[in-house]
Amino acid sequence: MTVTAQTHEFQAEARQLLDLMVHSIYSDKDSFLRELVSNASDALDKLRLASLQDSELAGDATDLHIRLAPDVQARTLTVIDNGIGMSRDEVIDLIGTVAKSGTAQVRAALAESGDGSPRDLIGQFGIGFYSTFMVADQVTLVTRKAGEATGTRWQSTGDGTYTIDDDPDAPQGTRITLHLRPVDEDNSIHDYTDPAVLKALVKRYSDFISWPIRMTVGDGEDASDETLNSQKALWAKSRDDVSDEEYAEFYRHIAHAWDDPLDVITLHAEGTFEYQALLFIPSAPPFDLFMPEHHTGVQLYVKRVFITAECDELMPPYLRFVKGVVDAADLSLNVSREMLQQDRQIRAIRRRLVKKVISTIQELRDRRPDDYRTFWTNFGRVFKEGLVNDPDNVPVILSASVFDTTASDTEPTTLADYLSRMPADQDVIYYMTGESRQQIERSPHLEAFRAKGVEVLLLSDPVDELWTSGGPGGATDFEGTRLVSVARGEVDLDGDDDGPARDGEFSDLLSWLTGVLDESVSQTRLSKRLTDSAACLVGDEFSMSPQLEKLYRASGQQVPATKRTLELNPDHPLVIGLQKAFAAGDDHSALEPTAKLLYGMAVLAEGGELADPAGFVTLLADTLTSTLP
């Protein structure tokens, strides 16, 4: 059935991006060609893989290549591939809209991009096709998916709409024709019909593409096809034979990114398992780094044959920011996802890659602190996920990580440096978790530690709640020194002997408070961690923190409320006054509002949420009213 020509409006975010492209002040407009060649290369990879997996695929997988066809008279440049092609629905889905999962992020990024430069947006959202409108005032795409009889024609001038129609004569693959803007050297729009310009751009951006990039050069009888790229796989070259710029361009190609890699990792393994790997640690995070559907960025090849663009089996989720290529020599070309999950060679390669990446991160920290700071700012939260789901590598992940600390307002610390600063009489590493550094620093749990000058790690990332919880996975010590939360268990930094006497003095009050607050607290005791506040709440040594309970509930898991211990500061005027009032009479019912206010203050002081805020406010108002004449 033939579908008639239709005109569609771009998705709102796509219209905004198009407007940015059309009016872009971004100087590197040449890179549109890299985006088109990269997309064409992906299409060829997909067709070759499909033909290997399905011998009956009705598509021509011979002489796969990319062709550049400039036309000086018409002022057009056409980029052609004979790859997998697209169906009509795929054209609408992939070109007429922005990535489905990224609409909100696109909108937010657009709102923040006050300088009008789309560079970061292109790299973040994988929408390099739109970069064609930096150099063209009209783009025509003709495509036919391998195995289908009818093709699709798409066209737009970048004005917010596009037309789409059937094209029964479309050849297999994709043909993109750019109707070029006039040459404007001042605005970095070069003559993209000039073969010399195109050769230079291919050499600069796409020399490593594994498929031949061809162009007809010369006229008449002198015309001949010329292959513009060397097609040499960079991962097969010695590192000494590859320039930093070549690595950077290859990274941008496979990652669909615009930043430079922070570091390059090469591996060549021979023996039982032979493989080559070329990995990159990015300098900027992708927009979907924390989205559930995000995959790892490592591509799998077998003997230079592309197998899959996202081989999750080669890299654990906490290293999903790593991009690159692994080329294995001994796997089957028809390897399936299930086979990858069970293949012992893949597991062995993964172990080696993980160790190499972690050691590279350690080297960044030790030798290139500025680059490490960039890494940690962008990927530290992800990296620490390994403390939860990679128990075999917890010690090295801890060693490669840094943490905020009360010892410095600006510089995080390694655990090794923390140990080096510990006084001789301290035998544990203290830490506290919370929703932000500011919240943790204001917590009453830190008062005695601050007063005594005892260093405490300040852990404010959500993943910190998980790896310090003491549950499956996680870390309980570093190099034999226990990690101890200042908000759990008992703390005695003084080591004095006044405790039993004072406990006896307050024992009746403490028992009464436990009874009055029975629905909320497990016990009440005097505190040795408070110096300024009247009260705080403390968990048992192995209990969940309130923040962890909140995380579980936010994810839809039912978690029973945990009763914690209410600790009182026996030197605080409020506690002293409550003790005197309690000792002065037998009817203590008039003190119950004060007891409940004391508990509510402890919840609020640590940044917690009251179960009944309105009730607390009413109680506070009544109590204050009763003090007025």
Helices and strands as residue ranges (DSSP letters): E 6-9, H 12-22, G 29-31, H 32-53, E 66-71, E 76-81, H 88-95, G 100-102, H 103-112, H 119-125, G 128-134, E 136-144, E 151-156, E 161-167, E 173-180, G 185-187, H 195-205, E 213-217, G 220-222, E 224-227, G 234-236, G 239-241, H 244-255, E 261-269, E 275-282, E 297-302, E 305-308, G 312-314, G 317-319, E 323-328, H 337-342, H 344-367, H 369-383, H 386-389, G 391-393, H 394-400, E 403-405, E 408-413, H 415-421, E 428-433, H 437-441, G 444-446, H 447-452, E 457-459, H 462-467, E 477-478, E 481-485, H 499-516, E 521-526, E 535-538, H 546-554, E 564-568, H 573-584, G 589-591, H 592-605, H 613-626
